[in-house]
Amino acid sequence: MSTKEMACSMINTCNLDDEAMRSVMRYIQFLVNESEKQTAAVQLLNELAEGEKSAAEQGWLSPEDVERELGLL
């Protein structure tokens, strides 16, 4: 069961009115979005660390090499 499914299951047992239910659901969506942002930030930092390690071991690419790799030249 996903976090969202568990939250919905818990909310359904609380006898909330419609407005309270909408508020809770907006808060749950906010938490899910923040979690996704944190996951993306961690992934980005991991990729940057991997690139820096690779550059330290194998040397940095010149700007021209980067453009060539990206198909810009």
LOMARDO-341289 format. One record per atom (N, C-alpha, C, CB): residue in three letters; residue number from 1; x, y, z; atom name. Coordinates in Angstrom, 2 decimals. Each point is the difference from the previous one (the first is absolute). Glycine has a CB too. Layout:
BEGIN
atom type ALA	seq NUM	u X	v Y	w Z	atom CA $
...
//
This chain:
BEGIN
atom type MET	seq 1	u 0.86	v -1.18	w 0.00	atom N $
atom type MET	seq 1	u -0.86	v 1.18	w 0.00	atom CA $
atom type MET	seq 1	u 0.90	v 1.24	w 0.00	atom C $
atom type MET	seq 1	u -1.87	v -1.24	w 1.23	atom CB $
atom type SER	seq 2	u 1.58	v 2.18	w -2.13	atom N $
atom type SER	seq 2	u 0.80	v 1.22	w -0.08	atom CA $
atom type SER	seq 2	u -0.31	v 0.93	w 1.17	atom C $
atom type SER	seq 2	u 0.05	v -0.21	w -2.50	atom CB $
atom type THR	seq 3	u 0.81	v 1.18	w 2.70	atom N $
atom type THR	seq 3	u -0.20	v 0.99	w 1.06	atom CA $
atom type THR	seq 3	u -1.31	v 0.73	w -0.21	atom C $
atom type THR	seq 3	u 2.47	v 0.27	w 0.26	atom CB $
atom type LYS	seq 4	u -2.75	v 0.09	w -1.51	atom N $
atom type LYS	seq 4	u -1.23	v 0.72	w -0.30	atom CA $
atom type LYS	seq 4	u -1.22	v -0.86	w 0.31	atom C $
atom type LYS	seq 4	u 1.20	v 1.31	w -1.78	atom CB $
atom type GLU	seq 5	u -1.15	v -2.59	w 1.44	atom N $
atom type GLU	seq 5	u -1.11	v -0.91	w 0.28	atom CA $
atom type GLU	seq 5	u -0.21	v -0.17	w 1.50	atom C $
atom type GLU	seq 5	u 0.45	v -1.20	w -2.15	atom CB $
atom type MET	seq 6	u 0.66	v 1.11	w 2.89	atom N $
atom type MET	seq 6	u -0.12	v -0.12	w 1.46	atom CA $
atom type MET	seq 6	u -0.62	v 1.26	w 0.59	atom C $
atom type MET	seq 6	u 1.99	v -1.52	w 0.04	atom CB $
atom type ALA	seq 7	u -1.56	v 2.68	w -0.53	atom N $
atom type ALA	seq 7	u -0.55	v 1.27	w 0.51	atom CA $
atom type ALA	seq 7	u -1.49	v 0.08	w -0.30	atom C $
atom type ALA	seq 7	u 2.23	v 1.13	w -0.32	atom CB $
atom type CYS	seq 8	u -2.61	v -1.50	w -0.88	atom N $
atom type CYS	seq 8	u -1.43	v 0.04	w -0.36	atom CA $
atom type CYS	seq 8	u -0.80	v -0.96	w 0.87	atom C $
atom type CYS	seq 8	u 0.60	v 0.61	w -2.36	atom CB $
atom type SER	seq 9	u -0.05	v -1.77	w 2.62	atom N $
atom type SER	seq 9	u -0.68	v -0.97	w 0.85	atom CA $
atom type SER	seq 9	u -0.17	v 0.55	w 1.41	atom C $
atom type SER	seq 9	u 0.96	v -1.87	w -1.37	atom CB $
atom type MET	seq 10	u 0.09	v 2.52	w 1.90	atom N $
atom type MET	seq 10	u -0.08	v 0.57	w 1.34	atom CA $
atom type MET	seq 10	u -1.01	v 1.14	w 0.05	atom C $
atom type MET	seq 10	u 2.38	v -0.65	w 0.41	atom CB $
atom type ILE	seq 11	u -2.40	v 1.48	w -1.44	atom N $
atom type ILE	seq 11	u -0.91	v 1.14	w -0.03	atom CA $
atom type ILE	seq 11	u -1.45	v -0.48	w -0.02	atom C $
atom type ILE	seq 11	u 1.73	v 1.37	w -1.21	atom CB $
atom type ASN	seq 12	u -1.98	v -2.42	w 0.46	atom N $
atom type ASN	seq 12	u -1.37	v -0.50	w -0.13	atom CA $
atom type ASN	seq 12	u -0.57	v -0.50	w 1.33	atom C $
atom type ASN	seq 12	u 0.52	v -0.62	w -2.35	atom CB $
atom type THR	seq 13	u 0.34	v 0.33	w 3.30	atom N $
atom type THR	seq 13	u -0.49	v -0.47	w 1.31	atom CA $
atom type THR	seq 13	u -0.21	v 1.14	w 0.98	atom C $
atom type THR	seq 13	u 1.20	v -2.14	w -0.38	atom CB $
atom type CYS	seq 14	u -0.94	v 3.39	w -0.04	atom N $
atom type CYS	seq 14	u -0.06	v 1.14	w 0.92	atom CA $
atom type CYS	seq 14	u -1.32	v 0.78	w -0.05	atom C $
atom type CYS	seq 14	u 2.45	v 0.16	w -0.24	atom CB $
atom type ASN	seq 15	u -3.34	v -0.50	w -0.65	atom N $
atom type ASN	seq 15	u -1.28	v 0.72	w -0.14	atom CA $
atom type ASN	seq 15	u 0.19	v 1.51	w -0.17	atom C $
atom type ASN	seq 15	u -1.07	v -1.78	w 1.40	atom CB $
atom type LEU	seq 16	u 1.92	v 2.17	w -2.34	atom N $
atom type LEU	seq 16	u 0.25	v 1.42	w -0.27	atom CA $
atom type LEU	seq 16	u -1.06	v 0.54	w -0.95	atom C $
atom type LEU	seq 16	u 2.46	v -0.34	w 0.37	atom CB $
atom type ASP	seq 17	u -2.79	v 1.62	w -0.22	atom N $
atom type ASP	seq 17	u -0.90	v 0.63	w -0.96	atom CA $
atom type ASP	seq 17	u 0.78	v 0.26	w -1.29	atom C $
atom type ASP	seq 17	u -1.39	v 1.06	w 1.87	atom CB $
atom type ASP	seq 18	u 0.69	v -0.66	w -2.92	atom N $
atom type ASP	seq 18	u 0.63	v 0.15	w -1.31	atom CA $
atom type ASP	seq 18	u 1.14	v 1.01	w 0.00	atom C $
atom type ASP	seq 18	u -2.17	v -0.59	w -1.02	atom CB $
atom type GLU	seq 19	u 2.00	v 1.72	w 1.67	atom N $
atom type GLU	seq 19	u 1.05	v 1.03	w 0.03	atom CA $
atom type GLU	seq 19	u 1.24	v -0.50	w 0.73	atom C $
atom type GLU	seq 19	u -1.77	v 1.78	w -0.07	atom CB $
atom type ALA	seq 20	u 1.58	v -2.44	w 1.19	atom N $
atom type ALA	seq 20	u 1.13	v -0.56	w 0.74	atom CA $
atom type ALA	seq 20	u 0.71	v -1.07	w -0.82	atom C $
atom type ALA	seq 20	u -1.18	v 0.48	w 2.16	atom CB $
atom type MET	seq 21	u 0.39	v -1.29	w -2.86	atom N $
atom type MET	seq 21	u 0.57	v -1.05	w -0.86	atom CA $
atom type MET	seq 21	u 0.86	v 0.62	w -1.11	atom C $
atom type MET	seq 21	u -1.99	v -1.48	w 0.50	atom CB $
atom type ARG	seq 22	u 1.48	v 2.55	w -1.12	atom N $
atom type ARG	seq 22	u 0.76	v 0.67	w -1.05	atom CA $
atom type ARG	seq 22	u 1.29	v 0.59	w 0.56	atom C $
atom type ARG	seq 22	u -2.14	v 0.52	w -1.22	atom CB $
atom type SER	seq 23	u 2.08	v 0.05	w 2.41	atom N $
atom type SER	seq 23	u 1.20	v 0.56	w 0.63	atom CA $
atom type SER	seq 23	u 1.04	v -1.08	w 0.27	atom C $
atom type SER	seq 23	u -1.40	v 1.79	w 1.04	atom CB $
atom type VAL	seq 24	u 0.95	v -2.90	w -0.53	atom N $
atom type VAL	seq 24	u 0.91	v -1.10	w 0.29	atom CA $
atom type VAL	seq 24	u 0.61	v -0.53	w -1.30	atom C $
atom type VAL	seq 24	u -1.35	v -0.61	w 2.04	atom CB $
atom type MET	seq 25	u 0.54	v 0.47	w -3.06	atom N $
atom type MET	seq 25	u 0.51	v -0.50	w -1.29	atom CA $
atom type MET	seq 25	u 1.00	v 0.98	w -0.61	atom C $
atom type MET	seq 25	u -2.17	v -1.22	w -0.37	atom CB $
atom type ARG	seq 26	u 1.93	v 2.53	w 0.49	atom N $
atom type ARG	seq 26	u 0.97	v 0.98	w -0.50	atom CA $
atom type ARG	seq 26	u 1.31	v -0.12	w 0.76	atom C $
atom type ARG	seq 26	u -1.87	v 1.56	w -0.63	atom CB $
atom type TYR	seq 27	u 1.81	v -1.77	w 1.93	atom N $
atom type TYR	seq 27	u 1.20	v -0.15	w 0.81	atom CA $
atom type TYR	seq 27	u 0.75	v -1.28	w -0.38	atom C $
atom type TYR	seq 27	u -1.11	v 1.27	w 1.88	atom CB $
atom type ILE	seq 28	u 0.39	v -2.34	w -2.10	atom N $
atom type ILE	seq 28	u 0.63	v -1.25	w -0.43	atom CA $
atom type ILE	seq 28	u 0.69	v 0.20	w -1.33	atom C $
atom type ILE	seq 28	u -1.73	v -1.34	w 1.23	atom CB $
atom type GLN	seq 29	u 1.08	v 2.03	w -2.16	atom N $
atom type GLN	seq 29	u 0.61	v 0.25	w -1.31	atom CA $
atom type GLN	seq 29	u 1.25	v 0.85	w 0.16	atom C $
atom type GLN	seq 29	u -2.25	v -0.17	w -1.10	atom CB $
atom type PHE	seq 30	u 2.21	v 1.16	w 1.99	atom N $
atom type PHE	seq 30	u 1.17	v 0.82	w 0.28	atom CA $
atom type PHE	seq 30	u 1.15	v -0.87	w 0.49	atom C $
atom type PHE	seq 30	u -1.49	v 1.96	w 0.54	atom CB $
atom type LEU	seq 31	u 1.20	v -2.86	w 0.39	atom N $
atom type LEU	seq 31	u 1.05	v -0.87	w 0.53	atom CA $
atom type LEU	seq 31	u 0.57	v -0.92	w -1.07	atom C $
atom type LEU	seq 31	u -1.12	v 0.08	w 2.22	atom CB $
atom type VAL	seq 32	u 0.27	v -0.60	w -3.08	atom N $
atom type VAL	seq 32	u 0.47	v -0.85	w -1.09	atom CA $
atom type VAL	seq 32	u 0.89	v 0.80	w -0.93	atom C $
atom type VAL	seq 32	u -2.09	v -1.40	w 0.14	atom CB $
atom type ASN	seq 33	u 1.68	v 2.62	w -0.49	atom N $
atom type ASN	seq 33	u 0.81	v 0.85	w -0.88	atom CA $
atom type ASN	seq 33	u 1.36	v 0.31	w 0.63	atom C $
atom type ASN	seq 33	u -2.09	v 0.98	w -0.94	atom CB $
atom type GLU	seq 34	u 2.10	v -0.66	w 2.23	atom N $
atom type GLU	seq 34	u 1.26	v 0.30	w 0.68	atom CA $
atom type GLU	seq 34	u 0.91	v -1.22	w 0.02	atom C $
atom type GLU	seq 34	u -1.17	v 1.71	w 1.41	atom CB $
atom type SER	seq 35	u 0.59	v -2.87	w -1.21	atom N $
atom type SER	seq 35	u 0.77	v -1.24	w 0.01	atom CA $
atom type SER	seq 35	u 0.63	v -0.24	w -1.37	atom C $
atom type SER	seq 35	u -1.51	v -0.95	w 1.77	atom CB $
atom type GLU	seq 36	u 0.74	v 1.20	w -2.84	atom N $
atom type GLU	seq 36	u 0.51	v -0.17	w -1.36	atom CA $
atom type GLU	seq 36	u 1.13	v 0.98	w -0.27	atom C $
atom type GLU	seq 36	u -2.26	v -0.81	w -0.76	atom CB $
atom type LYS	seq 37	u 2.13	v 2.04	w 1.24	atom N $
atom type LYS	seq 37	u 1.06	v 1.00	w -0.18	atom CA $
atom type LYS	seq 37	u 1.27	v -0.43	w 0.71	atom C $
atom type LYS	seq 37	u -1.72	v 1.81	w -0.19	atom CB $
atom type GLN	seq 38	u 1.57	v -2.32	w 1.41	atom N $
atom type GLN	seq 38	u 1.17	v -0.44	w 0.76	atom CA $
atom type GLN	seq 38	u 0.67	v -1.18	w -0.69	atom C $
atom type GLN	seq 38	u -1.07	v 0.80	w 2.12	atom CB $
atom type THR	seq 39	u 0.29	v -1.72	w -2.64	atom N $
atom type THR	seq 39	u 0.55	v -1.15	w -0.71	atom CA $
atom type THR	seq 39	u 0.77	v 0.47	w -1.23	atom C $
atom type THR	seq 39	u -1.89	v -1.45	w 0.82	atom CB $
atom type ALA	seq 40	u 1.32	v 2.39	w -1.57	atom N $
atom type ALA	seq 40	u 0.68	v 0.53	w -1.18	atom CA $
atom type ALA	seq 40	u 1.29	v 0.72	w 0.37	atom C $
atom type ALA	seq 40	u -2.22	v 0.23	w -1.14	atom CB $
atom type ALA	seq 41	u 2.20	v 0.52	w 2.23	atom N $
atom type ALA	seq 41	u 1.20	v 0.72	w 0.44	atom CA $
atom type ALA	seq 41	u 1.11	v -0.98	w 0.38	atom C $
atom type ALA	seq 41	u -1.43	v 1.90	w 0.82	atom CB $
atom type VAL	seq 42	u 1.08	v -2.96	w -0.13	atom N $
atom type VAL	seq 42	u 0.99	v -1.02	w 0.39	atom CA $
atom type VAL	seq 42	u 0.57	v -0.67	w -1.25	atom C $
atom type VAL	seq 42	u -1.21	v -0.40	w 2.19	atom CB $
atom type GLN	seq 43	u 0.36	v 0.08	w -3.16	atom N $
atom type GLN	seq 43	u 0.47	v -0.61	w -1.24	atom CA $
atom type GLN	seq 43	u 0.95	v 0.93	w -0.73	atom C $
atom type GLN	seq 43	u -2.14	v -1.29	w -0.16	atom CB $
atom type LEU	seq 44	u 1.79	v 2.58	w 0.10	atom N $
atom type LEU	seq 44	u 0.86	v 0.98	w -0.66	atom CA $
atom type LEU	seq 44	u 1.36	v 0.08	w 0.69	atom C $
atom type LEU	seq 44	u -2.03	v 1.29	w -0.71	atom CB $
atom type LEU	seq 45	u 2.03	v -1.21	w 2.03	atom N $
atom type LEU	seq 45	u 1.26	v 0.07	w 0.74	atom CA $
atom type LEU	seq 45	u 0.84	v -1.26	w -0.21	atom C $
atom type LEU	seq 45	u -1.10	v 1.47	w 1.69	atom CB $
atom type ASN	seq 46	u 0.47	v -2.62	w -1.75	atom N $
atom type ASN	seq 46	u 0.72	v -1.25	w -0.27	atom CA $
atom type ASN	seq 46	u 0.63	v 0.01	w -1.38	atom C $
atom type ASN	seq 46	u -1.56	v -1.21	w 1.52	atom CB $
atom type GLU	seq 47	u 0.81	v 1.68	w -2.51	atom N $
atom type GLU	seq 47	u 0.53	v 0.08	w -1.37	atom CA $
atom type GLU	seq 47	u 1.16	v 0.99	w -0.08	atom C $
atom type GLU	seq 47	u -2.26	v -0.58	w -0.90	atom CB $
atom type LEU	seq 48	u 2.13	v 1.72	w 1.57	atom N $
atom type LEU	seq 48	u 1.08	v 0.99	w 0.00	atom CA $
atom type LEU	seq 48	u 1.26	v -0.57	w 0.66	atom C $
atom type LEU	seq 48	u -1.70	v 1.85	w 0.07	atom CB $
atom type ALA	seq 49	u 1.52	v -2.56	w 1.04	atom N $
atom type ALA	seq 49	u 1.15	v -0.62	w 0.68	atom CA $
atom type ALA	seq 49	u 0.66	v -1.04	w -0.90	atom C $
atom type ALA	seq 49	u -1.10	v 0.40	w 2.23	atom CB $
atom type GLU	seq 50	u 0.29	v -1.17	w -2.93	atom N $
atom type GLU	seq 50	u 0.55	v -1.01	w -0.91	atom CA $
atom type GLU	seq 50	u 0.78	v 0.67	w -1.13	atom C $
atom type GLU	seq 50	u -1.91	v -1.54	w 0.55	atom CB $
atom type GLY	seq 51	u 1.37	v 2.63	w -1.10	atom N $
atom type GLY	seq 51	u 0.69	v 0.73	w -1.06	atom CA $
atom type GLY	seq 51	u 1.30	v 0.62	w 0.48	atom C $
atom type GLY	seq 51	u -2.19	v 0.46	w -1.03	atom CB $
atom type GLU	seq 52	u 2.18	v 0.09	w 2.24	atom N $
atom type GLU	seq 52	u 1.22	v 0.59	w 0.55	atom CA $
atom type GLU	seq 52	u 1.07	v -1.07	w 0.24	atom C $
atom type GLU	seq 52	u -1.39	v 1.81	w 1.06	atom CB $
atom type LYS	seq 53	u 0.97	v -2.97	w -0.57	atom N $
atom type LYS	seq 53	u 0.94	v -1.10	w 0.22	atom CA $
atom type LYS	seq 53	u 0.60	v -0.45	w -1.33	atom C $
atom type LYS	seq 53	u -1.29	v -0.73	w 2.03	atom CB $
atom type SER	seq 54	u 0.44	v 0.60	w -3.04	atom N $
atom type SER	seq 54	u 0.47	v -0.40	w -1.32	atom CA $
atom type SER	seq 54	u 0.98	v 1.01	w -0.57	atom C $
atom type SER	seq 54	u -2.17	v -1.18	w -0.38	atom CB $
atom type ALA	seq 55	u 1.86	v 2.47	w 0.54	atom N $
atom type ALA	seq 55	u 0.88	v 1.05	w -0.49	atom CA $
atom type ALA	seq 55	u 1.34	v -0.02	w 0.74	atom C $
atom type ALA	seq 55	u -2.00	v 1.39	w -0.60	atom CB $
atom type ALA	seq 56	u 1.98	v -1.65	w 1.90	atom N $
atom type ALA	seq 56	u 1.24	v -0.05	w 0.77	atom CA $
atom type ALA	seq 56	u 0.87	v -1.17	w -0.44	atom C $
atom type ALA	seq 56	u -1.18	v 1.08	w 1.93	atom CB $
atom type GLU	seq 57	u 0.53	v -2.19	w -2.28	atom N $
atom type GLU	seq 57	u 0.75	v -1.21	w -0.38	atom CA $
atom type GLU	seq 57	u 0.44	v 0.03	w -1.46	atom C $
atom type GLU	seq 57	u -1.29	v -1.26	w 1.70	atom CB $
atom type GLN	seq 58	u 0.42	v 1.80	w -2.58	atom N $
atom type GLN	seq 58	u 0.26	v -0.08	w -1.43	atom CA $
atom type GLN	seq 58	u 0.29	v 1.35	w -0.65	atom C $
atom type GLN	seq 58	u -1.46	v -1.98	w -0.03	atom CB $
atom type GLY	seq 59	u 1.35	v 3.04	w 0.79	atom N $
atom type GLY	seq 59	u 0.23	v 1.33	w -0.54	atom CA $
atom type GLY	seq 59	u -1.30	v 0.65	w -0.45	atom C $
atom type GLY	seq 59	u 2.28	v -0.71	w -0.71	atom CB $
atom type TRP	seq 60	u -2.27	v 2.03	w 0.73	atom N $
atom type TRP	seq 60	u -1.17	v 0.78	w -0.37	atom CA $
atom type TRP	seq 60	u -0.09	v 0.11	w -1.52	atom C $
atom type TRP	seq 60	u 0.14	v 1.29	w 2.15	atom CB $
atom type LEU	seq 61	u -1.34	v -1.17	w -2.68	atom N $
atom type LEU	seq 61	u -0.21	v 0.22	w -1.43	atom CA $
atom type LEU	seq 61	u 0.13	v 1.50	w -0.29	atom C $
atom type LEU	seq 61	u -1.51	v -2.03	w -0.16	atom CB $
atom type SER	seq 62	u 2.03	v 2.32	w -1.01	atom N $
atom type SER	seq 62	u 0.04	v 1.40	w -0.43	atom CA $
atom type SER	seq 62	u -1.40	v 0.41	w -0.43	atom C $
atom type SER	seq 62	u 2.44	v -0.20	w -0.73	atom CB $
atom type PRO	seq 63	u -2.70	v 1.50	w 0.68	atom N $
atom type PRO	seq 63	u -1.32	v 0.46	w -0.48	atom CA $
atom type PRO	seq 63	u -0.32	v -0.54	w -1.40	atom C $
atom type PRO	seq 63	u 0.26	v 2.07	w 1.38	atom CB $
atom type GLU	seq 64	u 0.75	v -2.15	w -2.23	atom N $
atom type GLU	seq 64	u -0.21	v -0.52	w -1.36	atom CA $
atom type GLU	seq 64	u -0.39	v -1.47	w 0.04	atom C $
atom type GLU	seq 64	u 1.66	v 1.66	w -0.90	atom CB $
atom type ASP	seq 65	u -1.02	v -2.44	w 1.76	atom N $
atom type ASP	seq 65	u -0.34	v -1.42	w 0.12	atom CA $
atom type ASP	seq 65	u -1.44	v -0.17	w 0.49	atom C $
atom type ASP	seq 65	u 2.41	v -0.55	w 0.48	atom CB $
atom type VAL	seq 66	u -2.82	v 1.39	w 0.46	atom N $
atom type VAL	seq 66	u -1.37	v -0.07	w 0.51	atom CA $
atom type VAL	seq 66	u -0.99	v 0.32	w -1.12	atom C $
atom type VAL	seq 66	u 0.79	v 0.66	w 2.30	atom CB $
atom type GLU	seq 67	u -0.52	v 0.39	w -3.07	atom N $
atom type GLU	seq 67	u -0.89	v 0.36	w -1.11	atom CA $
atom type GLU	seq 67	u -0.06	v -1.12	w -1.03	atom C $
atom type GLU	seq 67	u 0.52	v 2.43	w 0.36	atom CB $
atom type ARG	seq 68	u 0.63	v -3.07	w -0.62	atom N $
atom type ARG	seq 68	u 0.05	v -1.11	w -0.96	atom CA $
atom type ARG	seq 68	u -0.84	v -1.17	w 0.53	atom C $
atom type ARG	seq 68	u 2.32	v 0.72	w -0.79	atom CB $
atom type GLU	seq 69	u -2.17	v -1.04	w 2.08	atom N $
atom type GLU	seq 69	u -0.79	v -1.09	w 0.62	atom CA $
atom type GLU	seq 69	u -1.50	v 0.27	w -0.10	atom C $
atom type GLU	seq 69	u 1.90	v -0.44	w 1.58	atom CB $
atom type LEU	seq 70	u -2.28	v 1.70	w -1.45	atom N $
atom type LEU	seq 70	u -1.43	v 0.37	w -0.04	atom CA $
atom type LEU	seq 70	u -0.50	v 0.20	w -1.43	atom C $
atom type LEU	seq 70	u 0.27	v 1.06	w 2.24	atom CB $
atom type GLY	seq 71	u 0.62	v -1.20	w -3.21	atom N $
atom type GLY	seq 71	u -0.40	v 0.17	w -1.39	atom CA $
atom type GLY	seq 71	u -0.21	v 1.45	w -0.39	atom C $
atom type GLY	seq 71	u -1.04	v -2.22	w 0.11	atom CB $
atom type LEU	seq 72	u 1.70	v 3.13	w 0.58	atom N $
atom type LEU	seq 72	u -0.17	v 1.43	w -0.30	atom CA $
atom type LEU	seq 72	u 1.04	v 0.50	w -0.99	atom C $
atom type LEU	seq 72	u -0.97	v 0.32	w 2.28	atom CB $
atom type LEU	seq 73	u 1.98	v -1.11	w -2.55	atom N $
atom type LEU	seq 73	u 1.03	v 0.39	w -0.98	atom CA $
atom type LEU	seq 73	u -0.13	v -0.82	w -1.26	atom C $
atom type LEU	seq 73	u 1.53	v 0.65	w 1.85	atom CB $
//
